Amino acid sequence: MSSLQHASEGVERRSMQNSPCPDPMEHVNTIGKVIGTITGAIGLFALIKKMWQNWREKHPTFKYTVIKSLEQIKAGQKRFEDFNAATLRERIGSIYNLYVLEMGWCPRAQKEKIALLFDIYVEYYGTDAEDPLIKHDKAIIMELPESKDQRIDYNQ
């Protein structure tokens, strides 16, 4: 080996020994600091957002007030529709009792009005479970005789 090669090896060994080799724990510490900073920023953002929401609820804007009022109106409308459905169903039941069970006949003018009530109920408030029953009741009323005289023939 020449003295030049021997000298260059010595320089390399010294430069490797003198150069600071990064410690793996330094990288872990740096990564931990970065992750901690990001986590803290996310937590701070969540806290600020929560405080902002609380402030907005205490100091509502016109838009928020209008939207809240519309939601209350929708809820009231739903209760009103439920009441209408119950009232219409009760009316249909009383019509069935009157014409089918008590009288046994129904005038043609009443049949037209009753058919309309049945159709309204099925269209707006009917469910899959009730629809066959409602249609059956409607068919029975539509088949009733249209006068007392026909009723006598109908029942005999």
DSSP file (Angstrom, degrees, kcal/mol; ACC not computed):
  #  RESIDUE AA STRUCTURE BP1 BP2  ACC     N-H-->O    O-->H-N    N-H-->O    O-->H-N    TCO  KAPPA ALPHA  PHI   PSI    X-CA   Y-CA   Z-CA
    1    1 A M              0   0    0      0, 0.0     2,-0.1     0, 0.0     0, 0.0   0.000 360.0 360.0 360.0 137.8    0.0    0.0    0.0
    2    2 A S     >  -     0   0    0      1,-0.1     4,-2.2     4,-0.0     5,-0.2  -0.389 360.0-116.0 -82.3 162.5    1.3    3.4   -0.9
    3    3 A S  H  > S+     0   0    0      1,-0.2     4,-2.0     2,-0.2     5,-0.1   0.809 115.2  58.0 -67.9 -27.9    1.7    6.1    1.6
    4    4 A L  H  > S+     0   0    0      2,-0.2     4,-2.1     1,-0.2    -1,-0.2   0.913 108.1  45.0 -68.2 -42.3   -0.8    8.2   -0.3
    5    5 A Q  H  > S+     0   0    0      1,-0.2     4,-1.9     2,-0.2    -2,-0.2   0.904 112.9  51.8 -66.6 -40.0   -3.5    5.5    0.1
    6    6 A H  H  X S+     0   0    0     -4,-2.2     4,-1.6     1,-0.2    -2,-0.2   0.874 110.4  48.5 -64.3 -37.6   -2.6    5.1    3.7
    7    7 A A  H  X S+     0   0    0     -4,-2.0     4,-1.9     2,-0.2    -1,-0.2   0.883 109.0  52.1 -70.5 -39.7   -2.9    8.8    4.3
    8    8 A S  H  X S+     0   0    0     -4,-2.1     4,-2.1     1,-0.2    -2,-0.2   0.859 107.7  53.1 -68.0 -32.8   -6.3    9.0    2.6
    9    9 A E  H  X S+     0   0    0     -4,-1.9     4,-2.4     1,-0.2    -1,-0.2   0.902 108.1  50.5 -65.9 -39.9   -7.6    6.1    4.8
   10   10 A G  H  X S+     0   0    0     -4,-1.6     4,-2.4     2,-0.2    -2,-0.2   0.877 109.1  50.8 -64.7 -38.4   -6.6    7.9    7.9
   11   11 A V  H  X S+     0   0    0     -4,-1.9     4,-2.7     2,-0.2    -1,-0.2   0.913 110.3  49.8 -66.9 -41.0   -8.3   11.1    6.7
   12   12 A E  H  X S+     0   0    0     -4,-2.1     4,-2.1     2,-0.2    -2,-0.2   0.919 111.2  49.0 -63.7 -42.4  -11.5    9.2    6.0
   13   13 A R  H  X S+     0   0    0     -4,-2.4     4,-2.2     1,-0.2    -2,-0.2   0.922 113.5  46.3 -64.6 -42.6  -11.4    7.5    9.5
   14   14 A R  H  X S+     0   0    0     -4,-2.4     4,-2.7     1,-0.2     5,-0.2   0.903 111.8  50.6 -66.2 -39.6  -10.8   10.8   11.2
   15   15 A S  H  X S+     0   0    0     -4,-2.7     4,-1.9     1,-0.2    -1,-0.2   0.855 111.9  48.2 -68.9 -32.5  -13.6   12.5    9.2
   16   16 A M  H  < S+     0   0    0     -4,-2.1    -1,-0.2    -5,-0.2    -2,-0.2   0.887 114.9  45.2 -72.2 -37.9  -16.0    9.7   10.1
   17   17 A Q  H  < S+     0   0    0     -4,-2.2    -2,-0.2    -5,-0.2    -1,-0.2   0.882 118.1  42.5 -72.8 -36.8  -15.1    9.9   13.7
   18   18 A N  H  < S+     0   0    0     -4,-2.7    -2,-0.2    -5,-0.2    -1,-0.2   0.789  94.4  90.6 -80.3 -28.6  -15.2   13.7   13.9
   19   19 A S  S  < S-     0   0    0     -4,-1.9     2,-0.7    -5,-0.2    -4,-0.0  -0.505  86.6-117.2 -72.2 132.2  -18.4   14.1   11.8
   20   20 A P        -     0   0    0      0, 0.0    -1,-0.1     0, 0.0    -2,-0.1  -0.568  24.6-149.6 -73.2 116.5  -21.4   14.1   14.1
   21   21 A C        -     0   0    0     -2,-0.7     2,-0.0    -4,-0.2    -5,-0.0  -0.741  28.3-108.6 -83.7 127.2  -23.5   11.1   13.2
   22   22 A P        -     0   0    0      0, 0.0    -1,-0.1     0, 0.0     3,-0.0  -0.315  28.3-127.4 -63.7 134.6  -27.2   11.9   13.9
   23   23 A D    >>  -     0   0    0      1,-0.1     3,-1.2    -2,-0.0     4,-1.0  -0.650   9.2-135.6 -79.8 133.3  -28.6   10.0   16.8
   24   24 A P  H 3> S+     0   0    0      0, 0.0     4,-1.7     0, 0.0     3,-0.2   0.810 104.4  61.5 -59.9 -29.4  -31.8    8.1   16.0
   25   25 A M  H 3> S+     0   0    0      1,-0.2     4,-2.5     2,-0.2     5,-0.2   0.794  95.6  60.4 -68.6 -27.4  -33.4    9.4   19.3
   26   26 A E  H <> S+     0   0    0     -3,-1.2     4,-2.3     2,-0.2    -1,-0.2   0.901 104.7  48.9 -65.4 -39.4  -33.0   13.0   18.0
   27   27 A H  H  X S+     0   0    0     -4,-1.0     4,-2.7     2,-0.2    -2,-0.2   0.914 110.9  49.9 -64.8 -42.8  -35.3   12.1   15.1
   28   28 A V  H  X S+     0   0    0     -4,-1.7     4,-2.5     1,-0.2    -2,-0.2   0.916 111.3  49.1 -62.3 -43.2  -37.8   10.5   17.4
   29   29 A N  H  X S+     0   0    0     -4,-2.5     4,-2.2     2,-0.2    -1,-0.2   0.909 111.8  48.8 -63.1 -41.8  -37.8   13.6   19.6
   30   30 A T  H  X S+     0   0    0     -4,-2.3     4,-2.3     2,-0.2    -2,-0.2   0.928 112.1  48.0 -64.2 -45.2  -38.2   15.9   16.6
   31   31 A I  H  X S+     0   0    0     -4,-2.7     4,-2.7     1,-0.2     5,-0.2   0.903 110.6  52.6 -62.1 -41.2  -41.1   13.9   15.3
   32   32 A G  H  X S+     0   0    0     -4,-2.5     4,-2.5     1,-0.2    -1,-0.2   0.899 109.1  49.4 -61.3 -41.4  -42.7   13.8   18.8
   33   33 A K  H  X S+     0   0    0     -4,-2.2     4,-2.2     2,-0.2    -1,-0.2   0.905 111.8  48.4 -64.8 -40.8  -42.4   17.6   19.0
   34   34 A V  H  X S+     0   0    0     -4,-2.3     4,-2.4     2,-0.2    -2,-0.2   0.935 113.1  46.8 -64.8 -46.0  -44.0   18.0   15.5
   35   35 A I  H  X S+     0   0    0     -4,-2.7     4,-2.7     1,-0.2     5,-0.2   0.906 112.2  51.1 -63.3 -41.3  -46.9   15.6   16.4
   36   36 A G  H  X S+     0   0    0     -4,-2.5     4,-2.3    -5,-0.2    -1,-0.2   0.891 110.1  49.2 -62.5 -39.9  -47.4   17.4   19.7
   37   37 A T  H  X S+     0   0    0     -4,-2.2     4,-2.2     2,-0.2    -2,-0.2   0.919 112.4  47.3 -65.8 -43.9  -47.6   20.8   18.0
   38   38 A I  H  X S+     0   0    0     -4,-2.4     4,-2.3     2,-0.2    -2,-0.2   0.924 112.8  49.3 -63.5 -44.5  -50.1   19.5   15.4
   39   39 A T  H  X S+     0   0    0     -4,-2.7     4,-2.5     1,-0.2    -2,-0.2   0.907 110.9  50.1 -62.3 -42.2  -52.2   17.9   18.1
   40   40 A G  H  X S+     0   0    0     -4,-2.3     4,-2.4    -5,-0.2    -1,-0.2   0.890 109.7  50.9 -62.9 -39.4  -52.2   21.1   20.2
   41   41 A A  H  X S+     0   0    0     -4,-2.2     4,-2.4     2,-0.2    -2,-0.2   0.905 110.6  48.8 -65.8 -40.9  -53.3   23.1   17.2
   42   42 A I  H  X S+     0   0    0     -4,-2.3     4,-2.4     2,-0.2    -2,-0.2   0.925 112.3  48.7 -64.6 -43.6  -56.2   20.8   16.5
   43   43 A G  H  X S+     0   0    0     -4,-2.5     4,-2.2     2,-0.2    -2,-0.2   0.903 111.6  49.4 -61.7 -41.9  -57.3   20.9   20.1
   44   44 A L  H  X S+     0   0    0     -4,-2.4     4,-2.5     2,-0.2    -1,-0.2   0.902 110.3  50.8 -64.0 -41.6  -57.1   24.7   20.1
   45   45 A F  H  X S+     0   0    0     -4,-2.4     4,-2.5     2,-0.2    -2,-0.2   0.918 110.2  49.5 -61.7 -43.9  -59.1   24.9   16.9
   46   46 A A  H  X S+     0   0    0     -4,-2.4     4,-2.3     2,-0.2    -2,-0.2   0.899 111.6  49.3 -63.1 -40.4  -61.8   22.6   18.4
   47   47 A L  H  X S+     0   0    0     -4,-2.2     4,-2.4     2,-0.2    -2,-0.2   0.921 111.9  47.5 -64.2 -44.5  -61.9   24.7   21.5
   48   48 A I  H  X S+     0   0    0     -4,-2.5     4,-2.3     1,-0.2    -2,-0.2   0.902 111.7  51.1 -63.5 -40.9  -62.2   28.0   19.5
   49   49 A K  H  X S+     0   0    0     -4,-2.5     4,-2.3     2,-0.2    -2,-0.2   0.910 110.6  48.5 -63.7 -42.7  -65.0   26.4   17.3
   50   50 A K  H  X S+     0   0    0     -4,-2.3     4,-2.3     2,-0.2    -2,-0.2   0.914 111.9  48.9 -64.0 -43.1  -67.0   25.3   20.4
   51   51 A M  H  X S+     0   0    0     -4,-2.4     4,-2.3     1,-0.2    -1,-0.2   0.899 110.5  51.7 -63.2 -39.6  -66.7   28.7   22.0
   52   52 A W  H  X S+     0   0    0     -4,-2.3     4,-2.5     2,-0.2    -2,-0.2   0.911 109.0  50.0 -63.6 -43.1  -67.8   30.3   18.7
   53   53 A Q  H  X S+     0   0    0     -4,-2.3     4,-2.2     2,-0.2    -2,-0.2   0.917 110.6  50.0 -62.1 -43.6  -70.9   28.0   18.5
   54   54 A N  H  X S+     0   0    0     -4,-2.3     4,-1.7     1,-0.2    -1,-0.2   0.913 111.6  48.2 -61.3 -42.3  -71.8   28.9   22.1
   55   55 A W  H  X S+     0   0    0     -4,-2.3     4,-1.9     1,-0.2    -1,-0.2   0.907 110.1  52.1 -64.5 -40.9  -71.5   32.6   21.3
   56   56 A R  H  < S+     0   0    0     -4,-2.5    -1,-0.2     1,-0.2    -2,-0.2   0.853 108.2  51.6 -64.4 -35.9  -73.6   32.2   18.1
   57   57 A E  H  < S+     0   0    0     -4,-2.2    -1,-0.2     1,-0.2    -2,-0.2   0.872 112.7  44.9 -69.2 -35.2  -76.3   30.5   20.1
   58   58 A K  H  < S+     0   0    0     -4,-1.7    -2,-0.2     1,-0.3    -1,-0.2   0.787 123.7  35.7 -76.9 -27.2  -76.4   33.3   22.7
   59   59 A H  S  < S-     0   0    0     -4,-1.9    -1,-0.3    -5,-0.2    -2,-0.1  -0.661  86.3-169.6-125.2  73.2  -76.3   36.0   19.9
   60   60 A P        -     0   0    0      0, 0.0     2,-0.1     0, 0.0    -3,-0.1  -0.304  13.8-133.4 -70.4 148.5  -78.4   34.6   17.1
   61   61 A T     >  -     0   0    0     -5,-0.1     4,-2.2     1,-0.1     5,-0.2  -0.401  29.6-102.0 -87.2 171.8  -78.4   36.3   13.7
   62   62 A F  H  > S+     0   0    0      1,-0.2     4,-2.5     2,-0.2     5,-0.2   0.910 123.0  52.6 -61.2 -42.5  -81.5   37.0   11.7
   63   63 A K  H  > S+     0   0    0      1,-0.2     4,-2.5     2,-0.2    -1,-0.2   0.920 109.3  48.5 -61.1 -45.1  -80.9   34.0    9.5
   64   64 A Y  H  > S+     0   0    0      1,-0.2     4,-2.4     2,-0.2    -1,-0.2   0.904 111.8  50.0 -62.3 -41.3  -80.5   31.6   12.4
   65   65 A T  H  X S+     0   0    0     -4,-2.2     4,-2.2     2,-0.2    -2,-0.2   0.902 111.4  48.0 -64.9 -41.7  -83.7   33.0   14.0
   66   66 A V  H  X S+     0   0    0     -4,-2.5     4,-2.5     2,-0.2    -2,-0.2   0.924 111.9  49.1 -65.7 -44.3  -85.6   32.5   10.7
   67   67 A I  H  X S+     0   0    0     -4,-2.5     4,-2.1     1,-0.2    -2,-0.2   0.913 111.5  49.5 -62.7 -42.6  -84.3   28.9   10.2
   68   68 A K  H  X S+     0   0    0     -4,-2.4     4,-1.8     1,-0.2    -1,-0.2   0.905 111.2  49.8 -62.8 -41.5  -85.2   28.0   13.8
   69   69 A S  H  X S+     0   0    0     -4,-2.2     4,-2.2     1,-0.2    -2,-0.2   0.895 109.0  51.9 -64.5 -40.6  -88.7   29.5   13.4
   70   70 A L  H  X S+     0   0    0     -4,-2.5     4,-2.4     1,-0.2    -1,-0.2   0.883 107.5  52.4 -64.2 -37.7  -89.2   27.5   10.1
   71   71 A E  H  X S+     0   0    0     -4,-2.1     4,-2.1     2,-0.2    -1,-0.2   0.893 109.4  49.5 -64.5 -38.8  -88.2   24.3   11.9
   72   72 A Q  H  X S+     0   0    0     -4,-1.8     4,-2.2     2,-0.2    -2,-0.2   0.881 110.0  51.1 -66.7 -37.6  -90.8   25.0   14.6
   73   73 A I  H  X S+     0   0    0     -4,-2.2     4,-2.7     2,-0.2    -2,-0.2   0.911 108.9  51.1 -65.2 -41.7  -93.5   25.6   11.9
   74   74 A K  H  X S+     0   0    0     -4,-2.4     4,-2.1     2,-0.2    -2,-0.2   0.913 109.9  49.7 -61.5 -42.3  -92.6   22.4   10.2
   75   75 A A  H  X S+     0   0    0     -4,-2.1     4,-1.8     1,-0.2    -1,-0.2   0.910 112.7  47.3 -63.2 -41.8  -93.0   20.5   13.5
   76   76 A G  H  X S+     0   0    0     -4,-2.2     4,-2.3     1,-0.2    -2,-0.2   0.882 109.6  53.6 -65.8 -38.5  -96.3   22.2   14.1
   77   77 A Q  H  X S+     0   0    0     -4,-2.7     4,-2.6     2,-0.2    -2,-0.2   0.888 106.0  53.2 -62.9 -39.2  -97.4   21.4   10.6
   78   78 A K  H  X S+     0   0    0     -4,-2.1     4,-2.2     2,-0.2    -1,-0.2   0.919 109.7  47.6 -62.9 -43.5  -96.6   17.7   11.1
   79   79 A R  H  X S+     0   0    0     -4,-1.8     4,-2.1     1,-0.2    -1,-0.2   0.894 111.6  51.4 -63.9 -38.4  -98.8   17.7   14.3
   80   80 A F  H  X S+     0   0    0     -4,-2.3     4,-2.5     2,-0.2    -2,-0.2   0.901 109.1  49.9 -64.9 -41.1 -101.6   19.4   12.3
   81   81 A E  H  X S+     0   0    0     -4,-2.6     4,-2.5     2,-0.2    -2,-0.2   0.894 109.2  51.8 -64.7 -39.7 -101.4   16.8    9.5
   82   82 A D  H  X S+     0   0    0     -4,-2.2     4,-2.2     2,-0.2    -1,-0.2   0.906 110.4  49.0 -62.2 -40.8 -101.6   14.0   12.1
   83   83 A F  H  X S+     0   0    0     -4,-2.1     4,-2.5     2,-0.2    -2,-0.2   0.913 110.7  50.3 -64.9 -42.7 -104.7   15.6   13.6
   84   84 A N  H  X S+     0   0    0     -4,-2.5     4,-2.6     1,-0.2     5,-0.2   0.911 110.3  50.1 -61.3 -42.4 -106.2   16.0   10.1
   85   85 A A  H  X S+     0   0    0     -4,-2.5     4,-2.5     1,-0.2    -2,-0.2   0.919 111.8  47.4 -63.0 -43.7 -105.5   12.3    9.3
   86   86 A A  H  X S+     0   0    0     -4,-2.2     4,-2.2     2,-0.2    -1,-0.2   0.906 113.0  48.7 -65.0 -41.1 -107.1   11.2   12.6
   87   87 A T  H  X S+     0   0    0     -4,-2.5     4,-2.2     2,-0.2    -2,-0.2   0.916 112.9  47.1 -65.0 -43.3 -110.1   13.4   12.0
   88   88 A L  H  X S+     0   0    0     -4,-2.6     4,-2.4     2,-0.2    -2,-0.2   0.897 111.7  50.6 -66.1 -40.3 -110.6   12.1    8.5
   89   89 A R  H  X S+     0   0    0     -4,-2.5     4,-2.1    -5,-0.2    -1,-0.2   0.893 110.6  49.6 -64.8 -39.0 -110.2    8.5    9.5
   90   90 A E  H  X S+     0   0    0     -4,-2.2     4,-2.3     2,-0.2    -2,-0.2   0.903 110.3  50.8 -65.3 -40.8 -112.8    9.0   12.3
   91   91 A R  H  X S+     0   0    0     -4,-2.2     4,-2.2     2,-0.2    -2,-0.2   0.905 109.6  50.1 -63.2 -42.3 -115.2   10.6    9.8
   92   92 A I  H  X S+     0   0    0     -4,-2.4     4,-2.3     1,-0.2    -1,-0.2   0.905 110.4  50.7 -63.5 -40.6 -114.8    7.7    7.4
   93   93 A G  H  X S+     0   0    0     -4,-2.1     4,-2.3     1,-0.2    -2,-0.2   0.904 110.4  48.1 -63.9 -41.2 -115.5    5.3   10.2
   94   94 A S  H  X S+     0   0    0     -4,-2.3     4,-2.4     2,-0.2    -1,-0.2   0.872 110.4  52.4 -68.7 -35.0 -118.7    7.1   11.3
   95   95 A I  H  X S+     0   0    0     -4,-2.2     4,-2.6     2,-0.2     5,-0.4   0.923 109.7  49.2 -63.2 -44.1 -119.8    7.2    7.6
   96   96 A Y  H  X>S+     0   0    0     -4,-2.3     4,-2.1     1,-0.2     5,-1.2   0.927 112.1  48.2 -61.2 -45.5 -119.3    3.4    7.4
   97   97 A N  I  <>S+     0   0    0     -4,-2.3     5,-1.6     3,-0.2     4,-0.3   0.917 115.0  45.7 -61.5 -43.4 -121.2    2.9   10.6
   98   98 A L  I  <>S+     0   0    0     -4,-2.4     5,-2.8     3,-0.2     4,-0.4   0.970 123.4  29.1 -65.4 -55.7 -124.1    5.1    9.5
   99   99 A Y  I  <>S+     0   0    0     -4,-2.6     5,-1.9     3,-0.2     6,-0.4   0.871 130.0  31.9 -81.5 -36.7 -124.7    3.9    6.0
  100  100 A V  I  <5S+     0   0    0     -4,-2.1    -3,-0.2    -5,-0.4    -2,-0.1   0.946 128.8  29.0 -87.1 -52.1 -123.5    0.3    6.1
  101  101 A L  I   <S+     0   0    0     -5,-1.2    -3,-0.2    -4,-0.3    -4,-0.1   0.856 132.2  25.5 -83.2 -35.4 -124.4   -0.9    9.6
  102  102 A E  I   <S+     0   0    0     -5,-1.6    -3,-0.2    -4,-0.4    -4,-0.2   0.925 131.7  23.2 -95.1 -55.8 -127.4    1.3   10.5
  103  103 A M  I   <S-     0   0    0     -5,-2.8    -4,-0.2    -6,-0.2    -3,-0.2   0.909  75.6-150.4 -84.7 -42.8 -129.2    2.4    7.3
  104  104 A G  S   <S+     0   0    0     -5,-1.9     2,-0.3    -6,-0.3    -4,-0.2   0.539  71.7  65.4  82.0   5.7 -128.2   -0.3    4.8
  105  105 A W        -     0   0    0     -6,-0.4    41,-0.2    39,-0.2    -1,-0.2  -0.971  60.1-160.6-152.1 162.2 -128.5    2.2    1.9
  106  106 A C        -     0   0    0     39,-2.9     5,-0.0    -2,-0.3    41,-0.0  -0.966  25.0-116.4-150.2 128.0 -126.7    5.4    0.7
  107  107 A P     >  -     0   0    0      0, 0.0     4,-2.1     0, 0.0     3,-0.1  -0.274  28.0-118.2 -63.8 152.4 -127.9    8.1   -1.7
  108  108 A R  H  > S+     0   0    0     38,-0.3     4,-1.8     1,-0.2     5,-0.1   0.872 113.2  54.8 -60.4 -39.9 -126.0    8.6   -4.9
  109  109 A A  H  > S+     0   0    0      1,-0.2     4,-1.5     2,-0.2    -1,-0.2   0.897 109.7  47.6 -62.6 -39.7 -125.0   12.2   -4.0
  110  110 A Q  H  > S+     0   0    0      1,-0.2     4,-3.1     2,-0.2     5,-0.2   0.876 106.0  58.4 -68.7 -36.8 -123.5   11.0   -0.7
  111  111 A K  H  X S+     0   0    0     -4,-2.1     4,-2.7     1,-0.2    -1,-0.2   0.897 104.8  51.1 -59.3 -40.2 -121.7    8.2   -2.4
  112  112 A E  H  X S+     0   0    0     -4,-1.8     4,-1.6     2,-0.2    -1,-0.2   0.913 113.3  44.2 -64.7 -42.1 -119.8   10.7   -4.6
  113  113 A K  H  X S+     0   0    0     -4,-1.5     4,-1.9     2,-0.2    -2,-0.2   0.904 114.2  49.8 -67.4 -41.5 -118.8   12.7   -1.6
  114  114 A I  H  X S+     0   0    0     -4,-3.1     4,-2.5     1,-0.2    -2,-0.2   0.906 107.3  54.0 -65.6 -41.0 -117.8    9.7    0.4
  115  115 A A  H  X S+     0   0    0     -4,-2.7     4,-2.4    -5,-0.2    -1,-0.2   0.897 107.4  52.2 -59.4 -39.9 -115.7    8.3   -2.5
  116  116 A L  H  X S+     0   0    0     -4,-1.6     4,-2.5     2,-0.2    -1,-0.2   0.905 108.3  50.3 -63.5 -41.8 -113.9   11.6   -2.5
  117  117 A L  H  X S+     0   0    0     -4,-1.9     4,-2.4     2,-0.2    -2,-0.2   0.921 111.0  48.8 -61.8 -44.0 -113.1   11.4    1.2
  118  118 A F  H  X S+     0   0    0     -4,-2.5     4,-2.5     1,-0.2    -2,-0.2   0.920 111.7  49.4 -61.3 -43.3 -111.8    7.9    0.8
  119  119 A D  H  X S+     0   0    0     -4,-2.4     4,-2.5     1,-0.2    -2,-0.2   0.903 110.5  50.0 -64.5 -41.0 -109.6    8.9   -2.1
  120  120 A I  H  X S+     0   0    0     -4,-2.5     4,-2.5     2,-0.2     5,-0.5   0.925 111.4  49.1 -62.4 -44.3 -108.2   11.9   -0.1
  121  121 A Y  H  X>S+     0   0    0     -4,-2.4     4,-2.1     1,-0.2     5,-1.6   0.936 113.4  45.5 -62.6 -45.9 -107.4    9.7    2.8
  122  122 A V  H  <5S+     0   0    0     -4,-2.5     4,-0.3     3,-0.2    -1,-0.2   0.908 115.7  47.3 -63.9 -41.4 -105.6    7.1    0.7
  123  123 A E  H  <5S+     0   0    0     -4,-2.5    -2,-0.2    -5,-0.2    -1,-0.2   0.918 127.0  21.4 -68.4 -44.1 -103.7    9.7   -1.2
  124  124 A Y  H  <5S+     0   0    0     -4,-2.5    -3,-0.2    -5,-0.2    -2,-0.2   0.810 138.4  15.4 -98.4 -33.2 -102.4   11.8    1.6
  125  125 A Y  T  <5S+     0   0    0     -4,-2.1    -3,-0.2    -5,-0.5    -4,-0.1   0.537  88.1 118.4-123.3  -9.4 -102.5    9.7    4.8
  126  126 A G      < -     0   0    0     -5,-1.6     2,-0.3    -4,-0.3    -4,-0.1  -0.223  42.8-157.6 -66.8 150.7 -102.9    6.1    3.8
  127  127 A T     >  -     0   0    0      1,-0.0     4,-2.5     0, 0.0    -2,-0.1  -0.761  34.1-103.8-118.2 168.4 -100.3    3.5    4.7
  128  128 A D  T  4 S+     0   0    0     -2,-0.3    -2,-0.0     1,-0.2    -1,-0.0   0.836 122.2  49.8 -62.4 -31.5  -99.6    0.1    3.1
  129  129 A A  T  4 S+     0   0    0      1,-0.2     4,-0.4     2,-0.1    -1,-0.2   0.863 116.9  38.8 -75.5 -36.0 -101.3   -1.6    6.0
  130  130 A E  T  > S+     0   0    0      1,-0.2     4,-2.5     2,-0.1     3,-0.4   0.771  96.0  79.7 -85.9 -27.9 -104.5    0.6    5.9
  131  131 A D  H  X S+     0   0    0     -4,-2.5     4,-2.6     1,-0.2     5,-0.2   0.871  92.3  48.8 -55.2 -45.9 -105.0    1.0    2.2
  132  132 A P  H  > S+     0   0    0      0, 0.0     4,-1.9     0, 0.0    -1,-0.2   0.898 113.5  48.2 -62.4 -37.0 -106.6   -2.5    1.5
  133  133 A L  H  > S+     0   0    0     -4,-0.4     4,-2.5    -3,-0.4    -2,-0.2   0.919 112.4  48.2 -67.0 -43.2 -109.0   -1.9    4.4
  134  134 A I  H  X S+     0   0    0     -4,-2.5     4,-2.4     1,-0.2    -1,-0.2   0.919 112.4  48.6 -63.4 -44.0 -110.0    1.6    3.3
  135  135 A K  H  X S+     0   0    0     -4,-2.6     4,-2.2    -5,-0.2    -1,-0.2   0.870 111.0  51.2 -65.6 -35.7 -110.5    0.4   -0.3
  136  136 A H  H  X S+     0   0    0     -4,-1.9     4,-2.1    -5,-0.2    -2,-0.2   0.927 110.7  47.8 -65.6 -45.7 -112.7   -2.5    1.0
  137  137 A D  H  X S+     0   0    0     -4,-2.5     4,-2.1     1,-0.2    -2,-0.2   0.901 111.6  51.0 -62.4 -40.5 -114.8   -0.2    3.1
  138  138 A K  H  X S+     0   0    0     -4,-2.4     4,-2.5     1,-0.2    -1,-0.2   0.917 109.0  51.0 -62.9 -43.2 -115.2    2.1    0.1
  139  139 A A  H  X S+     0   0    0     -4,-2.2     4,-1.4     1,-0.2    -2,-0.2   0.891 108.9  51.4 -63.2 -39.3 -116.3   -0.7   -2.2
  140  140 A I  H  X S+     0   0    0     -4,-2.1     4,-0.5     1,-0.2     3,-0.3   0.925 111.9  46.2 -63.8 -44.1 -118.9   -1.9    0.4
  141  141 A I  H >< S+     0   0    0     -4,-2.1     3,-1.0     1,-0.2    -2,-0.2   0.897 110.5  52.9 -66.0 -39.5 -120.4    1.7    0.6
  142  142 A M  H 3< S+     0   0    0     -4,-2.5    -1,-0.2     1,-0.2    -2,-0.2   0.766 107.0  53.7 -68.0 -24.0 -120.4    2.1   -3.2
  143  143 A E  H 3< S+     0   0    0     -4,-1.4    -1,-0.2    -3,-0.3    -2,-0.2   0.564  84.7 111.8 -85.4  -9.0 -122.3   -1.2   -3.6
  144  144 A L  S << S-     0   0    0     -3,-1.0   -39,-0.2    -4,-0.5     7,-0.1  -0.282  78.6 -99.7 -64.1 149.7 -125.1   -0.1   -1.2
  145  145 A P        -     0   0    0      0, 0.0   -39,-2.9     0, 0.0    -1,-0.1  -0.247  24.5-132.2 -62.9 160.4 -128.5    0.5   -2.6
  146  146 A E  S    S+     0   0    0    -41,-0.2   -38,-0.3    -3,-0.1     2,-0.3   0.396  79.7  29.0-101.9   2.0 -129.5    4.1   -3.3
  147  147 A S  S  > S-     0   0    0    -40,-0.1     4,-1.6     1,-0.1   -41,-0.1  -0.965  81.1-106.6-151.5 168.6 -132.9    4.2   -1.7
  148  148 A K  H  > S+     0   0    0     -2,-0.3     4,-1.7     1,-0.2     5,-0.1   0.879 117.9  55.5 -65.1 -36.9 -135.0    2.6    1.1
  149  149 A D  H  > S+     0   0    0      1,-0.2     4,-1.4     2,-0.2    -1,-0.2   0.921 109.2  45.3 -63.6 -43.3 -137.0    0.6   -1.4
  150  150 A Q  H  > S+     0   0    0      1,-0.2     4,-2.6     2,-0.2    -1,-0.2   0.821 106.3  62.7 -67.9 -29.6 -133.9   -0.9   -3.0
  151  151 A R  H  X S+     0   0    0     -4,-1.6     4,-2.6     2,-0.2    -1,-0.2   0.899  99.8  52.7 -63.1 -39.9 -132.6   -1.6    0.5
  152  152 A I  H  X S+     0   0    0     -4,-1.7     4,-1.3     1,-0.2    -1,-0.2   0.942 113.1  43.4 -62.1 -46.4 -135.5   -3.9    1.2
  153  153 A D  H  < S+     0   0    0     -4,-1.4    -1,-0.2     1,-0.2    -2,-0.2   0.876 112.8  54.3 -64.0 -36.7 -134.8   -5.9   -1.9
  154  154 A Y  H  < S+     0   0    0     -4,-2.6    -2,-0.2     1,-0.2    -1,-0.2   0.894 110.4  44.5 -65.6 -41.6 -131.0   -5.8   -1.1
  155  155 A N  H  <        0   0    0     -4,-2.6    -1,-0.2     1,-0.2    -2,-0.2   0.725 360.0 360.0 -78.3 -21.4 -131.4   -7.3    2.4
  156  156 A Q     <        0   0    0     -4,-1.3    -1,-0.2    -5,-0.2    -2,-0.2   0.469 360.0 360.0 -87.6 360.0 -133.9  -10.0    1.3
